[in-house]
Amino acid sequence: MSDKTQNTGTMDTTDHIYFAALLPWQKNLWSQLTKRVLTSQQSLPHALLAAGMQGMGKRAFVWRLVAWLLCRKRDSHPTGACGACESCQWLRSGTHPSLQVLPLISMPISADSADSADNQEKLSNAAKDKKSSKTANNSALKIKVDDIRNLQPFIYQGGQGMRICVLDHAEQMTIAAANALLKTLEEPQAKVHLFLISDTPAQLLPTIKSRVQQLPLQTIQPMIAVDYVTQALGSTVNREAVGTAAIEQLIQLANGAPLAAIAMAQAPWYSKRALWLTTWQALRSGKRSSVAASDYWQNQLSITEFIQLSELMLLDMRRLYLGLNELQKDVNLSAALEKYPPDNNGLALFSNSLQQKKIALQQNVQEKFAYDKLMQELACL
Ligand SMILES: [Zn+2]
């Protein structure tokens, strides 16, 4: 791909997002939409919604499409923005006059909004940063009525070229903001396109949803997902450790979202599932004290990672409790449960406790304290 070679010299975050390779399960949609624009037979809908769970690549698709729509040489570059024209340069510097992004922290100049395959490391780093400033970030995500009002001059200014607004985390709009946006949606302006992105579209107002056209990004053929995840992990993880069964398991655990599956495989906690089971059994049998287990795990994983790990283990414990098969075939959960059968009440209590710890950590509860409590509770599970 010529695009790739052009960009390797200045690889930064925006390159990953605007000029990344197209995800294989998005090829059909890409060619449909771009053909529509290039042939001018049918213009692109005024407002588009990219919705669905994290890890399907919806942000990757939107940013790529935005870059291409704005690209001055798009006619001769149907597969993606050229990366070299004035518009593409503006995108690189994060100062494109024809692009407005809400909330501001979603501007792809920050790694937070990355949902692209190459960006998993940055994503996890961003997640780490978030730990310390989680509360600040949550309020920064809110889209308020003034934010929408401030878009109006941009939307109604008229002019020659295409103008694009991206509303990331669109479900974070306040009611007043959503109502202000409705007016804009009801009065489409020529050459203005709105992109809404949402991980939880169920939280969007129905009146908004009925006025935007949803991009069909959710369907991913299992074979394509397996191939993609295998290739992506091939370079970073020991190849023998990523057999087809292991890949299928990962994708299943990630609810079918390939990028989420890759992130999970690369997360430090994923390789510690057997260790979690050992600790749990040692706690249950009384061979290990909760204090010792807490000290040990504090050196292994952050509390946030340990909670993620525990949630995954709990998911399979509940499945086994209900008489279903476990999703994880590579750790011997069923043998452990036969030895130490948990009761439903204990499972529910531990699950609640994990949720509470997550909230407490946002309010700056000490990690050590949360770890100690969690180990005490794990000993009783
Ligand atoms: Zn360009």
Residues whose N, C-alpha, C, O or C-beta is under 5 A from the ligand:
A	BS01	ZN	C71 R72 K73 A81 C82 G83 A84 C85 C88
